[in-house]
């Protein structure tokens, strides 16, 4: 996937965490924004559905849950359904769905179940029980980040482009932050 599209996705995830200047929604412990990008991609407008990761204490319990529905972690399934009830796709405008951490599998599941033109997941937790191949999808993982490794015995990542960030010495919390990804993409 083109670097420019990945940069757009990362910056909109950051906006979810900072509550940016967009329409902002909260469904349970999942926060998301839906906007037509203020930047163009390939000279055209772009609709973005950006879903942030863990933000509340309950999220840590959801991350550890081993239950699944429709082949995906139950929290990703529920979040995608809740968002779908309020989300309105703009006809004729390409859709980029993006997620980080706990919501990485939500974005990936959205791409599989509801469709999107592009999907970018940053440091996603493993969320799929079945083998899924997703085109026009990229996953970014830092080799030192523990979150994308969680649940490896029960869940997996979909088959798609996976970008591994350069291995840096030591294990740091910052390996998981969206700022770390934005810095890498710069």
Secondary structure, DSSP 8 states (H G I E B T S, - for coil): --HHHHHHHHHHHHHHHHT-SS-EEEETTEEEEEEE-SS-BTTB-EEEEEE----SHHHHHHHH---EETTEEHHHHHHHHHHHHH----TTSEEEEEEEGGGHHHHHHHHHHT--SEEEEES----BSS--EEEEEEEEEETT-SGGGTTTTT-B--EEEEEEE---SS--GGGGSHHHHHHHH-
